[in-house]
Amino acid sequence: MEEFTELETDFERAQYLQNLLINHATGGFGDQTHYAALREYFLTNPQTKQLTPRWIRTNRDLSQFWQFIKFEFRSYAERRQFIWSGFEPLLQFLETRQRLPAEEAISGTLQRFDADGVHFAWSKALERQAADPEGAITSARTMLESVCKHILDDLAIGYSEKSADIGDLYKLTSRALSLSPDQHSEEVFKQILGGCASVVNGLGSLRNRLGDAHGKGRSTPKPAPRHAELAVNLAGAVALFLIETYEARRTLSSRADG
């Protein structure tokens, strides 16, 4: 967005949009060009669309926003509080995401590996973290399951489509890639690889317990966005490790054949 080259992050852009609207709602001036550009920017991004305040989606320009806000709240204080509250989910998500530099690397690798299936599930997981934690957990598990199945398919290793859970699929995949703890003698590698297996089994249990794939009882706990963020990031890290290991082994095999 050329109009906002001085704004380096999406968090700064969201803050700018929030302040623009507060200024416009409290007797000041809001730049319509900036509003339109930022509105389009956040609404066309699948990760931020659902977190953008609904009233931004329904008010296409600042004149419509003014007609909405002036009748909805009479005092400036009420208008400020309303706008702050509306932006909180988006700002919280963006502030947290800025602390996750690995996300770009994961997204790029998953996009290259399988754009339509694996990367699509990853994008859904990222998009749902704040607004739909249960859906994010389910999408993260689906993404990791798809990575395992893609690798097993490429290696012509059979598995049960109906009965294999994520733990079973990961066990097959890790053994095929020599990532099983018992395939290594160094204790540090055994610990790290055993930790990866524990993470995958935990993701499967978390999805069954807190995801949206099954019905829930009255006393079933609800996951918070931080739980979804943890599940998504762990799934992404394991998926990245599997894919990079698979691709490295394939490259070595090609060189040996050549």
HELIX and SHEET records of a PDB file:
HELIX    1   1 GLU A    2  PHE A    4  5                                   3    
HELIX    2   2 ASP A   10  ALA A   25  1                                  16    
HELIX    3   3 GLN A   32  LEU A   43  1                                  12    
HELIX    4   4 LYS A   49  LEU A   51  5                                   3    
HELIX    5   5 ARG A   54  THR A   58  1                                   5    
HELIX    6   6 LEU A   62  GLU A   72  1                                  11    
HELIX    7   7 TYR A   76  ARG A   97  1                                  22    
HELIX    8   8 ALA A  102  PHE A  113  1                                  12    
HELIX    9   9 ALA A  115  HIS A  119  3                                   5    
HELIX   10  10 PHE A  120  ARG A  128  1                                   9    
HELIX   11  11 PRO A  133  ASP A  154  1                                  22    
HELIX   12  12 ILE A  166  ALA A  176  1                                  11    
HELIX   13  13 PRO A  181  GLN A  183  5                                   3    
HELIX   14  14 GLU A  187  LEU A  210  1                                  24    
HELIX   15  15 PRO A  225  ASP A  257  1                                  33    
END                                                                             
